[in-house]
Amino acid sequence: RWELVNAVVGRNVRDEVAVGVGRGDELRTRLDGDDERLADALVDSAHHIADQTDTASELISVLSLGADADCVPLDLSEIFDRNVKPFQDRSNADITVHCRSDDGVKVNANPLLGTALEQLLSNALEHNDSEHPTITLTVDSTLERVAITVLDNGVGIPSSQRALLNDPDARYHERSGIGPGLYLAMTVVEMSGGDVQFADNDPRGTAVTVTLPIAE
């Protein structure tokens, strides 16, 4: 059943959106003025739908495993090279990584941890209204846990919403305002035996901290 849902969302819907993007790109080359700006907005929306479809497909894959999802040792430096650095390269934000841990730190986590971190970075960028968006990713570790924190200088999260997101019993309620990307990230972290906490960044923005167990 999950496979069928994923096929519909991940393949059929995305294929249709891709067709719309292609035709929209062709159309806007024939337009100018307000018509061209309208076509640009439509193509941008189609790209956003495609991204949301990818997120939904990944989320379905995670949820289909449920309690059977295996956690494996993952090298953080490899995850940063595979998931974080490409995000840095294609982003218009100033994204830096500060690792205050020894090289070769491994965590015990779901294999989609890299995708979860990408979603947190994407969420930080999407809700950033700053003229110069900045995102900082820091890593601290102890003998038992690793803390990965994503800090941004965006609009921040209202205290009432932040309280819901920090509450494991309320964070998935619609009142928390959780979107599909954040839902995916938090689900992957929780399946890994970890936790996600939200706080204010100083002087502005949000600090999202992911805590995960060290791999033996």
PyRosetta script that sets phi, psi and omega in degrees:
from pyrosetta import init, pose_from_sequence

init()
pose = pose_from_sequence("RWELVNAVVGRNVRDEVAVGVGRGDELRTRLDGDDERLADALVDSAHHIADQTDTASELISVLSLGADADCVPLDLSEIFDRNVKPFQDRSNADITVHCRSDDGVKVNANPLLGTALEQLLSNALEHNDSEHPTITLTVDSTLERVAITVLDNGVGIPSSQRALLNDPDARYHERSGIGPGLYLAMTVVEMSGGDVQFADNDPRGTAVTVTLPIAE")
pose.set_psi(1, -47.5)
pose.set_omega(1, 178.0)
pose.set_phi(2, -60.7)
pose.set_psi(2, -39.1)
pose.set_omega(2, -178.9)
pose.set_phi(3, -61.9)
pose.set_psi(3, -38.8)
pose.set_omega(3, 179.4)
pose.set_phi(4, -66.3)
pose.set_psi(4, -44.7)
pose.set_omega(4, 178.6)
pose.set_phi(5, -60.3)
pose.set_psi(5, -43.2)
pose.set_omega(5, -178.7)
pose.set_phi(6, -65.8)
pose.set_psi(6, -36.6)
pose.set_omega(6, 178.5)
pose.set_phi(7, -64.3)
pose.set_psi(7, -40.7)
pose.set_omega(7, -179.7)
pose.set_phi(8, -67.1)
pose.set_psi(8, -46.8)
pose.set_omega(8, -177.1)
pose.set_phi(9, -73.9)
pose.set_psi(9, -49.3)
pose.set_omega(9, -171.6)
pose.set_phi(10, -77.1)
pose.set_psi(10, -26.5)
pose.set_omega(10, -177.0)
pose.set_phi(11, -112.6)
pose.set_psi(11, -58.6)
pose.set_omega(11, -173.6)
pose.set_phi(12, -63.4)
pose.set_psi(12, -51.0)
pose.set_omega(12, -178.4)
pose.set_phi(13, -64.1)
pose.set_psi(13, -44.3)
pose.set_omega(13, -177.5)
pose.set_phi(14, -65.4)
pose.set_psi(14, -36.5)
pose.set_omega(14, 178.4)
pose.set_phi(15, -62.4)
pose.set_psi(15, -40.9)
pose.set_omega(15, 179.3)
pose.set_phi(16, -66.4)
pose.set_psi(16, -39.8)
pose.set_omega(16, 178.6)
pose.set_phi(17, -65.0)
pose.set_psi(17, -39.6)
pose.set_omega(17, 179.3)
pose.set_phi(18, -61.3)
pose.set_psi(18, -38.5)
pose.set_omega(18, 176.4)
pose.set_phi(19, -63.0)
pose.set_psi(19, -42.8)
pose.set_omega(19, 178.7)
pose.set_phi(20, -62.8)
pose.set_psi(20, -40.1)
pose.set_omega(20, 178.5)
pose.set_phi(21, -63.5)
pose.set_psi(21, -45.1)
pose.set_omega(21, -179.3)
pose.set_phi(22, -62.0)
pose.set_psi(22, -44.5)
pose.set_omega(22, 179.9)
pose.set_phi(23, -69.3)
pose.set_psi(23, -34.1)
pose.set_omega(23, 176.9)
pose.set_phi(24, -65.4)
pose.set_psi(24, -41.2)
pose.set_omega(24, 177.2)
pose.set_phi(25, -61.8)
pose.set_psi(25, -41.0)
pose.set_omega(25, 178.7)
pose.set_phi(26, -66.0)
pose.set_psi(26, -40.2)
pose.set_omega(26, -177.7)
pose.set_phi(27, -65.4)
pose.set_psi(27, -43.0)
pose.set_omega(27, -173.7)
pose.set_phi(28, -70.5)
pose.set_psi(28, -17.2)
pose.set_omega(28, 175.1)
pose.set_phi(29, -72.1)
pose.set_psi(29, -15.0)
pose.set_omega(29, -178.6)
pose.set_phi(30, -101.1)
pose.set_psi(30, 1.2)
pose.set_omega(30, -174.8)
pose.set_phi(31, -115.8)
pose.set_psi(31, 168.7)
pose.set_omega(31, 173.2)
pose.set_phi(32, -150.8)
pose.set_psi(32, 171.8)
pose.set_omega(32, 177.1)
pose.set_phi(33, 63.2)
pose.set_psi(33, -139.9)
pose.set_omega(33, -178.0)
pose.set_phi(34, -63.2)
pose.set_psi(34, -34.8)
pose.set_omega(34, 179.3)
pose.set_phi(35, -63.8)
pose.set_psi(35, -38.9)
pose.set_omega(35, 179.0)
pose.set_phi(36, -67.3)
pose.set_psi(36, -40.7)
pose.set_omega(36, 178.9)
pose.set_phi(37, -65.1)
pose.set_psi(37, -37.6)
pose.set_omega(37, 177.5)
pose.set_phi(38, -65.3)
pose.set_psi(38, -42.2)
pose.set_omega(38, 177.9)
pose.set_phi(39, -63.8)
pose.set_psi(39, -39.8)
pose.set_omega(39, 177.5)
pose.set_phi(40, -59.5)
pose.set_psi(40, -43.0)
pose.set_omega(40, -179.5)
pose.set_phi(41, -64.5)
pose.set_psi(41, -39.4)
pose.set_omega(41, 179.2)
pose.set_phi(42, -65.8)
pose.set_psi(42, -41.5)
pose.set_omega(42, 179.3)
pose.set_phi(43, -66.7)
pose.set_psi(43, -40.5)
pose.set_omega(43, 177.5)
pose.set_phi(44, -60.7)
pose.set_psi(44, -41.5)
pose.set_omega(44, 178.0)
pose.set_phi(45, -63.8)
pose.set_psi(45, -39.1)
pose.set_omega(45, 178.4)
pose.set_phi(46, -64.5)
pose.set_psi(46, -40.5)
pose.set_omega(46, 176.4)
pose.set_phi(47, -61.6)
pose.set_psi(47, -40.6)
pose.set_omega(47, 179.4)
pose.set_phi(48, -64.5)
pose.set_psi(48, -40.4)
pose.set_omega(48, 177.2)
pose.set_phi(49, -62.4)
pose.set_psi(49, -40.8)
pose.set_omega(49, 178.5)
pose.set_phi(50, -61.6)
pose.set_psi(50, -42.7)
pose.set_omega(50, 178.4)
pose.set_phi(51, -63.3)
pose.set_psi(51, -43.2)
pose.set_omega(51, 179.4)
pose.set_phi(52, -64.6)
pose.set_psi(52, -34.6)
pose.set_omega(52, 178.0)
pose.set_phi(53, -65.9)
pose.set_psi(53, -41.8)
pose.set_omega(53, 176.7)
pose.set_phi(54, -60.3)
pose.set_psi(54, -44.0)
pose.set_omega(54, 179.5)
pose.set_phi(55, -61.7)
pose.set_psi(55, -44.5)
pose.set_omega(55, 179.6)
pose.set_phi(56, -61.9)
pose.set_psi(56, -40.6)
pose.set_omega(56, 179.4)
pose.set_phi(57, -63.4)
pose.set_psi(57, -42.9)
pose.set_omega(57, 178.3)
pose.set_phi(58, -65.5)
pose.set_psi(58, -39.6)
pose.set_omega(58, 179.6)
pose.set_phi(59, -64.7)
pose.set_psi(59, -41.6)
pose.set_omega(59, 177.7)
pose.set_phi(60, -61.0)
pose.set_psi(60, -39.9)
pose.set_omega(60, 178.8)
pose.set_phi(61, -61.2)
pose.set_psi(61, -41.3)
pose.set_omega(61, -180.0)
pose.set_phi(62, -68.1)
pose.set_psi(62, -47.9)
pose.set_omega(62, -176.8)
pose.set_phi(63, -66.4)
pose.set_psi(63, -30.4)
pose.set_omega(63, -179.5)
pose.set_phi(64, -65.7)
pose.set_psi(64, -27.3)
pose.set_omega(64, 178.4)
pose.set_phi(65, -78.1)
pose.set_psi(65, -36.2)
pose.set_omega(65, 178.9)
pose.set_phi(66, 56.0)
pose.set_psi(66, -135.2)
pose.set_omega(66, -176.9)
pose.set_phi(67, -68.6)
pose.set_psi(67, -12.5)
pose.set_omega(67, -178.6)
pose.set_phi(68, -84.9)
pose.set_psi(68, -2.0)
pose.set_omega(68, -179.2)
pose.set_phi(69, -64.3)
pose.set_psi(69, 125.6)
pose.set_omega(69, -179.4)
pose.set_phi(70, -86.0)
pose.set_psi(70, 137.5)
pose.set_omega(70, 172.1)
pose.set_phi(71, -96.8)
pose.set_psi(71, 140.7)
pose.set_omega(71, -177.6)
pose.set_phi(72, -132.9)
pose.set_psi(72, 157.9)
pose.set_omega(72, 175.4)
pose.set_phi(73, -67.3)
pose.set_psi(73, 127.3)
pose.set_omega(73, -179.5)
pose.set_phi(74, -124.9)
pose.set_psi(74, 129.3)
pose.set_omega(74, 178.3)
pose.set_phi(75, -80.5)
pose.set_psi(75, 120.7)
pose.set_omega(75, -176.7)
pose.set_phi(76, -62.7)
pose.set_psi(76, -37.1)
pose.set_omega(76, -179.2)
pose.set_phi(77, -63.4)
pose.set_psi(77, -35.2)
pose.set_omega(77, 177.6)
pose.set_phi(78, -70.0)
pose.set_psi(78, -38.5)
pose.set_omega(78, 177.3)
pose.set_phi(79, -63.6)
pose.set_psi(79, -41.8)
pose.set_omega(79, 179.4)
pose.set_phi(80, -63.3)
pose.set_psi(80, -40.7)
pose.set_omega(80, 179.0)
pose.set_phi(81, -66.0)
pose.set_psi(81, -38.8)
pose.set_omega(81, -173.9)
pose.set_phi(82, -84.1)
pose.set_psi(82, -33.6)
pose.set_omega(82, -172.8)
pose.set_phi(83, -116.4)
pose.set_psi(83, -43.2)
pose.set_omega(83, -174.0)
pose.set_phi(84, -78.9)
pose.set_psi(84, -46.3)
pose.set_omega(84, -177.8)
pose.set_phi(85, -61.1)
pose.set_psi(85, -44.4)
pose.set_omega(85, 176.1)
pose.set_phi(86, -59.4)
pose.set_psi(86, -34.8)
pose.set_omega(86, 177.4)
pose.set_phi(87, -65.7)
pose.set_psi(87, -40.4)
pose.set_omega(87, 176.3)
pose.set_phi(88, -59.2)
pose.set_psi(88, -44.9)
pose.set_omega(88, -173.6)
pose.set_phi(89, -66.6)
pose.set_psi(89, -34.0)
pose.set_omega(89, -176.2)
pose.set_phi(90, -97.9)
pose.set_psi(90, -0.7)
pose.set_omega(90, -176.8)
pose.set_phi(91, -92.6)
pose.set_psi(91, 152.6)
pose.set_omega(91, 175.5)
pose.set_phi(92, -92.9)
pose.set_psi(92, 8.5)
pose.set_omega(92, -179.6)
pose.set_phi(93, -99.9)
pose.set_psi(93, 161.3)
pose.set_omega(93, 174.2)
pose.set_phi(94, -87.2)
pose.set_psi(94, 102.8)
pose.set_omega(94, -175.8)
pose.set_phi(95, -113.8)
pose.set_psi(95, 121.9)
pose.set_omega(95, 179.8)
pose.set_phi(96, -123.9)
pose.set_psi(96, 154.0)
pose.set_omega(96, 179.4)
pose.set_phi(97, -121.9)
pose.set_psi(97, 126.8)
pose.set_omega(97, 176.4)
pose.set_phi(98, -120.7)
pose.set_psi(98, 111.8)
pose.set_omega(98, -178.6)
pose.set_phi(99, -104.9)
pose.set_psi(99, 108.7)
pose.set_omega(99, 178.8)
pose.set_phi(100, -98.1)
pose.set_psi(100, 38.3)
pose.set_omega(100, -179.5)
pose.set_phi(101, -132.6)
pose.set_psi(101, 164.4)
pose.set_omega(101, 176.6)
pose.set_phi(102, -66.5)
pose.set_psi(102, 148.9)
pose.set_omega(102, 175.6)
pose.set_phi(103, -62.3)
pose.set_psi(103, 151.1)
pose.set_omega(103, 176.8)
pose.set_phi(104, 81.8)
pose.set_psi(104, 17.5)
pose.set_omega(104, 177.2)
pose.set_phi(105, -66.5)
pose.set_psi(105, 130.6)
pose.set_omega(105, 178.8)
pose.set_phi(106, -118.3)
pose.set_psi(106, 140.9)
pose.set_omega(106, 176.8)
pose.set_phi(107, -116.4)
pose.set_psi(107, 155.8)
pose.set_omega(107, 176.2)
pose.set_phi(108, -95.8)
pose.set_psi(108, 109.2)
pose.set_omega(108, -171.0)
pose.set_phi(109, -153.5)
pose.set_psi(109, 168.0)
pose.set_omega(109, 173.4)
pose.set_phi(110, -62.3)
pose.set_psi(110, 141.2)
pose.set_omega(110, -178.9)
pose.set_phi(111, -58.1)
pose.set_psi(111, -18.5)
pose.set_omega(111, 179.3)
pose.set_phi(112, -88.7)
pose.set_psi(112, 18.2)
pose.set_omega(112, 179.6)
pose.set_phi(113, -58.6)
pose.set_psi(113, -40.9)
pose.set_omega(113, 179.0)
pose.set_phi(114, -59.3)
pose.set_psi(114, -41.7)
pose.set_omega(114, 177.2)
pose.set_phi(115, -63.8)
pose.set_psi(115, -38.4)
pose.set_omega(115, 178.5)
pose.set_phi(116, -61.7)
pose.set_psi(116, -42.7)
pose.set_omega(116, 179.0)
pose.set_phi(117, -65.9)
pose.set_psi(117, -38.9)
pose.set_omega(117, 175.7)
pose.set_phi(118, -58.3)
pose.set_psi(118, -41.8)
pose.set_omega(118, -179.2)
pose.set_phi(119, -64.6)
pose.set_psi(119, -38.4)
pose.set_omega(119, 178.2)
pose.set_phi(120, -66.1)
pose.set_psi(120, -40.1)
pose.set_omega(120, 177.2)
pose.set_phi(121, -65.6)
pose.set_psi(121, -43.7)
pose.set_omega(121, 179.7)
pose.set_phi(122, -62.7)
pose.set_psi(122, -40.0)
pose.set_omega(122, 179.2)
pose.set_phi(123, -65.5)
pose.set_psi(123, -40.1)
pose.set_omega(123, 178.9)
pose.set_phi(124, -64.6)
pose.set_psi(124, -35.6)
pose.set_omega(124, -179.8)
pose.set_phi(125, -76.6)
pose.set_psi(125, -39.5)
pose.set_omega(125, -177.7)
pose.set_phi(126, -62.0)
pose.set_psi(126, -35.4)
pose.set_omega(126, -176.7)
pose.set_phi(127, -102.4)
pose.set_psi(127, 33.7)
pose.set_omega(127, -179.3)
pose.set_phi(128, -113.0)
pose.set_psi(128, 116.1)
pose.set_omega(128, -179.5)
pose.set_phi(129, -102.1)
pose.set_psi(129, 9.7)
pose.set_omega(129, -177.7)
pose.set_phi(130, -71.7)
pose.set_psi(130, 148.8)
pose.set_omega(130, 176.1)
pose.set_phi(131, -63.6)
pose.set_psi(131, -32.3)
pose.set_omega(131, 177.9)
pose.set_phi(132, -127.2)
pose.set_psi(132, 85.7)
pose.set_omega(132, -178.6)
pose.set_phi(133, -62.1)
pose.set_psi(133, 132.0)
pose.set_omega(133, 176.3)
pose.set_phi(134, -129.7)
pose.set_psi(134, 138.3)
pose.set_omega(134, 177.4)
pose.set_phi(135, -132.6)
pose.set_psi(135, 130.4)
pose.set_omega(135, 178.4)
pose.set_phi(136, -120.9)
pose.set_psi(136, 130.3)
pose.set_omega(136, 177.5)
pose.set_phi(137, -111.7)
pose.set_psi(137, 121.9)
pose.set_omega(137, -179.9)
pose.set_phi(138, -117.9)
pose.set_psi(138, 150.8)
pose.set_omega(138, 179.2)
pose.set_phi(139, -129.9)
pose.set_psi(139, 126.2)
pose.set_omega(139, 174.7)
pose.set_phi(140, -128.9)
pose.set_psi(140, 143.4)
pose.set_omega(140, -179.1)
pose.set_phi(141, -137.8)
pose.set_psi(141, 153.0)
pose.set_omega(141, 170.0)
pose.set_phi(142, -119.2)
pose.set_psi(142, -169.8)
pose.set_omega(142, 179.0)
pose.set_phi(143, -69.4)
pose.set_psi(143, -20.2)
pose.set_omega(143, -175.0)
pose.set_phi(144, -117.5)
pose.set_psi(144, -28.1)
pose.set_omega(144, -173.4)
pose.set_phi(145, -134.0)
pose.set_psi(145, 156.8)
pose.set_omega(145, 172.5)
pose.set_phi(146, -121.9)
pose.set_psi(146, 134.1)
pose.set_omega(146, 177.3)
pose.set_phi(147, -113.0)
pose.set_psi(147, 119.8)
pose.set_omega(147, 176.8)
pose.set_phi(148, -110.6)
pose.set_psi(148, 119.4)
pose.set_omega(148, -176.7)
pose.set_phi(149, -116.9)
pose.set_psi(149, 131.3)
pose.set_omega(149, 175.8)
pose.set_phi(150, -108.1)
pose.set_psi(150, 116.1)
pose.set_omega(150, -179.1)
pose.set_phi(151, -112.0)
pose.set_psi(151, 137.2)
pose.set_omega(151, 177.8)
pose.set_phi(152, -134.3)
pose.set_psi(152, 168.2)
pose.set_omega(152, 178.5)
pose.set_phi(153, -112.6)
pose.set_psi(153, 36.7)
pose.set_omega(153, -177.4)
pose.set_phi(154, -86.0)
pose.set_psi(154, -152.6)
pose.set_omega(154, -172.7)
pose.set_phi(155, -76.8)
pose.set_psi(155, -16.4)
pose.set_omega(155, -178.4)
pose.set_phi(156, 81.1)
pose.set_psi(156, 173.6)
pose.set_omega(156, 180.0)
pose.set_phi(157, -116.5)
pose.set_psi(157, 128.5)
pose.set_omega(157, 177.7)
pose.set_phi(158, -54.6)
pose.set_psi(158, 146.4)
pose.set_omega(158, -174.6)
pose.set_phi(159, -58.9)
pose.set_psi(159, -36.8)
pose.set_omega(159, -179.7)
pose.set_phi(160, -66.5)
pose.set_psi(160, -40.4)
pose.set_omega(160, 178.2)
pose.set_phi(161, -70.4)
pose.set_psi(161, -38.8)
pose.set_omega(161, 179.4)
pose.set_phi(162, -62.4)
pose.set_psi(162, -38.5)
pose.set_omega(162, 178.8)
pose.set_phi(163, -62.4)
pose.set_psi(163, -39.6)
pose.set_omega(163, 177.9)
pose.set_phi(164, -66.9)
pose.set_psi(164, -42.6)
pose.set_omega(164, -179.7)
pose.set_phi(165, -65.1)
pose.set_psi(165, -29.9)
pose.set_omega(165, 179.4)
pose.set_phi(166, -82.1)
pose.set_psi(166, -9.7)
pose.set_omega(166, -178.7)
pose.set_phi(167, -96.8)
pose.set_psi(167, 112.4)
pose.set_omega(167, -178.5)
pose.set_phi(168, -56.5)
pose.set_psi(168, -25.6)
pose.set_omega(168, -179.0)
pose.set_phi(169, -85.7)
pose.set_psi(169, -11.4)
pose.set_omega(169, -174.9)
pose.set_phi(170, -123.9)
pose.set_psi(170, -11.8)
pose.set_omega(170, -170.1)
pose.set_phi(171, -65.0)
pose.set_psi(171, -23.6)
pose.set_omega(171, -179.6)
pose.set_phi(172, -97.1)
pose.set_psi(172, 5.5)
pose.set_omega(172, 176.0)
pose.set_phi(173, -76.0)
pose.set_psi(173, 147.6)
pose.set_omega(173, -177.1)
pose.set_phi(174, -60.6)
pose.set_psi(174, -24.9)
pose.set_omega(174, 179.8)
pose.set_phi(175, -67.7)
pose.set_psi(175, -18.9)
pose.set_omega(175, 179.7)
pose.set_phi(176, -75.3)
pose.set_psi(176, -14.2)
pose.set_omega(176, 179.5)
pose.set_phi(177, 73.5)
pose.set_psi(177, 20.0)
pose.set_omega(177, -177.1)
pose.set_phi(178, -70.7)
pose.set_psi(178, 132.4)
pose.set_omega(178, 178.0)
pose.set_phi(179, -97.2)
pose.set_psi(179, 174.7)
pose.set_omega(179, -176.4)
pose.set_phi(180, -62.4)
pose.set_psi(180, -37.6)
pose.set_omega(180, 179.5)
pose.set_phi(181, -65.4)
pose.set_psi(181, -45.5)
pose.set_omega(181, 178.8)
pose.set_phi(182, -67.3)
pose.set_psi(182, -37.0)
pose.set_omega(182, 177.2)
pose.set_phi(183, -60.3)
pose.set_psi(183, -45.5)
pose.set_omega(183, 178.7)
pose.set_phi(184, -61.0)
pose.set_psi(184, -47.7)
pose.set_omega(184, -177.9)
pose.set_phi(185, -60.4)
pose.set_psi(185, -46.5)
pose.set_omega(185, -177.0)
pose.set_phi(186, -69.0)
pose.set_psi(186, -35.2)
pose.set_omega(186, 178.1)
pose.set_phi(187, -64.9)
pose.set_psi(187, -44.4)
pose.set_omega(187, 178.6)
pose.set_phi(188, -61.4)
pose.set_psi(188, -44.3)
pose.set_omega(188, -179.3)
pose.set_phi(189, -64.1)
pose.set_psi(189, -44.2)
pose.set_omega(189, -179.5)
pose.set_phi(190, -66.6)
pose.set_psi(190, -36.8)
pose.set_omega(190, 175.2)
pose.set_phi(191, -65.2)
pose.set_psi(191, -20.4)
pose.set_omega(191, 179.3)
pose.set_phi(192, -90.3)
pose.set_psi(192, 5.5)
pose.set_omega(192, -177.9)
pose.set_phi(193, 77.1)
pose.set_psi(193, 20.6)
pose.set_omega(193, -179.3)
pose.set_phi(194, -110.5)
pose.set_psi(194, -168.3)
pose.set_omega(194, -178.1)
pose.set_phi(195, -147.5)
pose.set_psi(195, 156.2)
pose.set_omega(195, 176.9)
pose.set_phi(196, -123.7)
pose.set_psi(196, 131.6)
pose.set_omega(196, 178.6)
pose.set_phi(197, -129.5)
pose.set_psi(197, 146.3)
pose.set_omega(197, -177.3)
pose.set_phi(198, -116.7)
pose.set_psi(198, 139.0)
pose.set_omega(198, 178.3)
pose.set_phi(199, -148.0)
pose.set_psi(199, 167.9)
pose.set_omega(199, 174.3)
pose.set_phi(200, -73.6)
pose.set_psi(200, 142.8)
pose.set_omega(200, 169.6)
pose.set_phi(201, -92.7)
pose.set_psi(201, 153.0)
pose.set_omega(201, -178.9)
pose.set_phi(202, -110.5)
pose.set_psi(202, 123.9)
pose.set_omega(202, 10.3)
pose.set_phi(203, -94.1)
pose.set_psi(203, -5.0)
pose.set_omega(203, -173.0)
pose.set_phi(204, -155.6)
pose.set_psi(204, 146.2)
pose.set_omega(204, 174.9)
pose.set_phi(205, 106.7)
pose.set_psi(205, -159.3)
pose.set_omega(205, -173.6)
pose.set_phi(206, -130.7)
pose.set_psi(206, 146.4)
pose.set_omega(206, 173.1)
pose.set_phi(207, -117.7)
pose.set_psi(207, 118.4)
pose.set_omega(207, 179.1)
pose.set_phi(208, -111.9)
pose.set_psi(208, 119.1)
pose.set_omega(208, -176.7)
pose.set_phi(209, -112.6)
pose.set_psi(209, 122.7)
pose.set_omega(209, 175.9)
pose.set_phi(210, -101.9)
pose.set_psi(210, 123.5)
pose.set_omega(210, 178.4)
pose.set_phi(211, -111.9)
pose.set_psi(211, 129.5)
pose.set_omega(211, -176.1)
pose.set_phi(212, -134.9)
pose.set_psi(212, 153.6)
pose.set_omega(212, 178.7)
pose.set_phi(213, -76.0)
pose.set_psi(213, 141.3)
pose.set_omega(213, 174.3)
pose.set_phi(214, -67.3)
pose.set_psi(214, 141.0)
pose.set_omega(214, 175.7)
pose.set_phi(215, -77.1)
pose.set_psi(215, 138.5)
pose.set_omega(215, 179.4)
pose.set_phi(216, -69.7)
pose.dump_pdb("model.pdb")
